[in-house]
Amino acid sequence: MPIRPLSFRELLDEPFALLQADIRVTASCAGPLTLAGAAVVAAVIGLVSHLTDGSDAGTALAALYATLAVAWLIRATLRGVTVTTGLARTRGFPIGAWEALRQTGERLGPLLLTQLSFTAVGLAVLAPSLLFLPLGFLGIVWFLLAYPFCWFGLAWLRARHLVAAPVLFAEQATARAALARAGSLTGTLRMQRTGVWICRQLVYTVLTVPLLGLALFVGDISGTHRWPFLVLLTGTGLLLAAGTEIVESSARVVGYLDLRCRREGMDIRIPAASRGHR
């Protein structure tokens, strides 16, 4: 990818170009993580179903919460792997899967803390809008009216710290220092980063709908047995979480390099002084 200030369109396009260069590395990590996560979710669902004597409500809640928890861990791990491979690629020294996992493990604590901050922001912004749903039809109407504003607020708040993960690995900063550094790099470009983030989410939505439709179609033709359907649905959810995180983390690397170029002239090359001159 070019190391220079990027246009709005390039901020959307370049993450896909960056991840293509190391797609084998990220896929070799995402595949086993997704399979292991699906197995953990199935085990949790089975345990809860056994303890609740097959309760539909208990099984559904177990499937939901287990999938969310495992997806959160998968996303955190893939964020570290994708960011480290992306930074190494831009430096001209690509790394493999084991080295990416090793670097992620070394910075796992600060990485999880920054991930928690993003999750806390998401819950604080989006959760209140869900309180309208139990109010019936009027609650659904209020939810649909409030949700776009909540989504824009979420994008605005997260835009300030989108490049925190690359700062963690590129500058070996602590979680708090990485969040502060990300905020200072973003500065007055916060609205632009908000727009880029929203556009990326729309792209994810376009890509997600066909995959979910395919999962529901397979569920229809394979029957309505609860266990196969739950495994198919939770596995699809974990696959979507892994795929979107890889793209999102590549975008964070691209955004970090773009901000470094804009704020600090990272793309400026100062030629070495000629011999005999000072």
C-alpha positions as a printed Julia matrix, in Angstrom:
278×3 Matrix{Float64}:
   0.0     0.0    0.0
   1.2     3.58  -0.59
   2.76    5.28   2.43
   1.29    8.76   2.01
  -1.88   10.66   2.93
  -4.82    8.76   1.44
  -8.09    9.94  -0.03
 -11.49    8.89   1.35
 -11.87    6.23  -1.35
  -8.38    4.87  -0.71
  -9.14    4.57   3.01
 -11.96    2.22   2.0
 -10.05    0.3   -0.7
  -6.54   -0.11   0.7
  -7.48   -2.38   3.66
  -8.61   -5.05   1.19
  -5.37   -4.71  -0.75
  -3.32   -4.97   2.45
  -5.05   -8.08   3.78
  -4.77   -9.87   0.42
  -0.98   -9.88   0.76
  -1.17  -11.91   4.0
  -4.48  -13.68   3.53
  -2.87  -17.09   4.14
  -1.52  -15.97   7.5
  -4.79  -14.5    8.72
  -6.84  -17.38   7.31
  -4.59  -19.97   8.96
  -5.32  -18.28  12.29
  -8.99  -17.49  11.69
  -9.93  -21.01  10.56
  -8.8   -22.95  13.67
 -10.05  -20.19  15.98
 -13.5   -20.27  14.4
 -13.73  -24.07  14.54
 -12.54  -24.14  18.16
 -14.95  -21.36  19.04
 -17.87  -23.2   17.42
 -16.99  -26.31  19.44
 -16.91  -24.29  22.67
 -20.27  -22.68  21.9
 -21.82  -26.08  21.12
 -20.46  -27.47  24.39
 -21.88  -24.56  26.39
 -25.27  -24.88  24.7
 -25.32  -28.62  25.41
 -24.41  -28.1   29.06
 -27.05  -25.42  29.61
 -29.66  -27.48  27.77
 -28.88  -30.44  30.02
 -29.03  -28.34  33.19
 -32.34  -26.71  32.2
 -33.97  -29.94  30.97
 -34.02  -28.76  27.37
 -35.64  -25.38  28.05
 -36.04  -23.43  24.81
 -35.45  -20.09  26.54
 -32.35  -21.35  28.37
 -30.91  -22.91  25.23
 -31.52  -19.75  23.19
 -29.91  -17.51  25.8
 -26.95  -19.88  26.12
 -26.47  -19.84  22.35
 -26.64  -16.03  22.26
 -24.32  -15.25  25.16
 -21.83  -18.01  24.37
 -21.59  -16.87  20.76
 -21.07  -13.24  21.78
 -18.37  -14.13  24.33
 -16.46  -16.45  21.99
 -16.79  -14.0   19.1
 -15.34  -11.26  21.34
 -12.28  -13.39  22.11
 -11.84  -14.41  18.48
 -12.02  -10.79  17.36
  -9.45   -9.71  19.96
  -7.0   -12.4   18.84
  -7.49  -11.74  15.14
  -7.11   -8.03  15.74
  -3.63   -8.62  17.11
  -2.7   -11.06  14.34
  -3.97   -8.83  11.53
  -2.41   -5.65  12.91
   1.0    -7.26  13.43
   1.05   -8.84   9.97
  -0.15   -5.61   8.38
   2.48   -3.48  10.1
   5.2    -5.99   9.21
   4.06   -6.0    5.58
   4.2    -2.21   5.33
   7.72   -2.26   6.77
   8.83   -4.72   4.09
   9.45   -7.6    6.54
   6.42   -9.92   6.34
   5.92  -12.42   9.15
   4.2   -15.79   9.47
   1.31  -16.98  11.59
   3.4   -18.18  14.56
   5.31  -14.9   14.78
   2.05  -12.95  14.56
   0.56  -15.04  17.37
   3.7   -14.6   19.45
   3.6   -10.81  19.1
  -0.11  -10.82  19.87
   0.5   -12.86  23.01
   3.14  -10.41  24.2
   0.69   -7.5   23.94
  -2.47   -9.42  24.82
  -3.15   -7.57  28.08
  -3.17   -4.03  26.63
  -4.99   -5.33  23.54
  -7.82   -6.75  25.66
  -8.07   -3.5   27.62
  -8.5    -1.45  24.45
 -11.02   -4.03  23.22
 -12.94   -3.63  26.49
 -13.06    0.13  26.0
 -14.6    -0.3   22.54
 -17.12   -2.81  23.9
 -18.05   -0.5   26.78
 -18.67    2.36  24.37
 -20.85    0.14  22.2
 -22.93   -1.06  25.14
 -23.31    2.44  26.56
 -24.55    3.85  23.25
 -26.65    1.04  21.76
 -28.05   -0.72  24.84
 -30.46    2.09  25.9
 -32.21    1.92  22.52
 -33.0    -1.76  23.17
 -35.07   -0.8   26.21
 -37.86    0.37  23.88
 -38.4    -3.08  22.34
 -40.5    -4.59  25.21
 -43.03   -1.74  24.8
 -44.68   -3.41  21.83
 -45.35   -1.72  18.5
 -44.7     1.77  19.84
 -41.42    0.59  21.34
 -40.35   -0.87  18.0
 -41.14    2.44  16.29
 -39.1     4.37  18.85
 -36.25    1.87  18.46
 -36.2     2.29  14.67
 -36.21    6.08  15.04
 -33.49    6.18  17.71
 -31.2     3.5   16.28
 -29.66    5.58  13.41
 -28.77    8.37  15.84
 -27.29    5.85  18.27
 -25.3     4.27  15.46
 -23.89    7.64  14.38
 -23.03    8.41  18.01
 -21.22    5.09  18.27
 -19.25    5.83  15.1
 -18.35    9.3   16.4
 -17.11    8.0   19.74
 -15.17    5.06  18.29
 -13.55    7.13  15.54
 -11.3     8.82  18.11
  -9.63    5.56  19.12
  -9.8     3.45  15.96
  -6.0     3.32  15.55
  -5.28    2.35  19.17
  -4.4    -1.25  18.25
  -1.71   -0.29  15.68
  -0.27    2.15  18.22
  -0.02   -0.7   20.76
   2.15   -2.79  18.46
   3.99   -0.16  16.42
   4.96    2.02  19.38
   4.82   -0.54  22.23
   2.53    1.73  24.22
   0.35    0.86  27.19
  -3.41    0.65  26.73
  -4.05    4.09  28.21
  -1.19    5.68  26.27
  -2.37    4.01  23.05
  -5.89    5.39  23.45
  -4.54    8.87  24.16
  -2.1     8.67  21.26
  -4.87    7.5   18.92
  -7.0    10.46  19.98
  -4.22   12.96  19.35
  -3.46   11.48  15.92
  -7.11   11.61  14.88
  -7.61   15.19  16.07
  -9.72   17.26  13.67
 -10.1    14.33  11.25
 -12.64   12.68  13.52
 -15.61   13.37  11.25
 -13.8    11.91   8.25
 -12.94    8.76  10.22
 -16.57    8.55  11.35
 -17.71    8.58   7.72
 -15.16    5.94   6.74
 -16.24    3.69   9.62
 -19.93    4.01   8.72
 -19.24    3.22   5.06
 -17.29    0.13   6.08
 -20.17   -1.05   8.25
 -22.52   -0.67   5.3
 -20.16   -2.81   3.22
 -20.18   -5.45   5.97
 -23.97   -5.4    5.96
 -24.1    -5.98   2.21
 -21.69   -8.91   2.55
 -23.4   -10.31   5.65
 -26.97  -10.55   4.39
 -26.27  -13.17   1.67
 -24.29  -15.35   4.09
 -27.05  -15.25   6.71
 -29.6   -15.93   3.98
 -27.59  -18.95   2.88
 -27.44  -20.24   6.46
 -31.22  -19.9    6.84
 -31.77  -21.58   3.46
 -29.58  -24.53   4.45
 -31.46  -24.7    7.75
 -34.79  -24.84   5.9
 -33.81  -27.64   3.54
 -32.07  -29.64   6.28
 -35.07  -29.56   8.6
 -35.95  -27.65  11.74
 -34.03  -29.82  14.2
 -32.82  -27.52  16.94
 -29.23  -28.71  17.35
 -28.15  -28.64  13.68
 -29.8   -25.26  13.25
 -28.14  -23.79  16.35
 -24.7   -25.07  15.32
 -25.18  -23.7   11.81
 -26.38  -20.31  13.04
 -23.71  -19.84  15.74
 -20.98  -21.05  13.39
 -22.1   -18.53  10.78
 -22.04  -15.79  13.4
 -18.49  -16.65  14.44
 -17.38  -16.78  10.8
 -18.84  -13.33  10.19
 -17.17  -11.97  13.32
 -13.8   -13.33  12.21
 -14.1   -12.05   8.64
 -15.24   -8.56   9.54
 -12.53   -8.25  12.21
  -9.78   -9.07   9.7
 -11.0    -6.34   7.35
 -11.55   -3.9   10.21
  -8.07   -4.47  11.63
  -6.48   -3.99   8.21
  -8.39   -0.71   8.01
  -6.97    0.3   11.38
  -3.43   -0.24  10.09
  -4.15    1.78   6.96
  -5.74    4.54   9.04
  -2.78    4.62  11.43
  -0.24    5.01   8.63
  -2.39    7.67   6.95
  -2.61    9.68  10.18
   1.14    9.36  10.79
   1.75   10.74   7.3
  -0.7    13.61   7.77
   0.33   14.57  11.3
   4.03   13.72  11.43
   5.23   13.53   7.82
   5.97    9.81   8.02
   6.1     9.65   4.21
   8.82   12.3    3.96
  12.24   10.83   3.22
  15.21   12.96   4.28
  18.24   12.04   2.14
  21.44   11.22   3.96
  24.0    14.02   4.02
  26.66   13.77   1.36
  30.11   12.7    2.49
  32.13   15.7    3.56
  29.07   17.84   4.37
  27.48   18.44   7.75
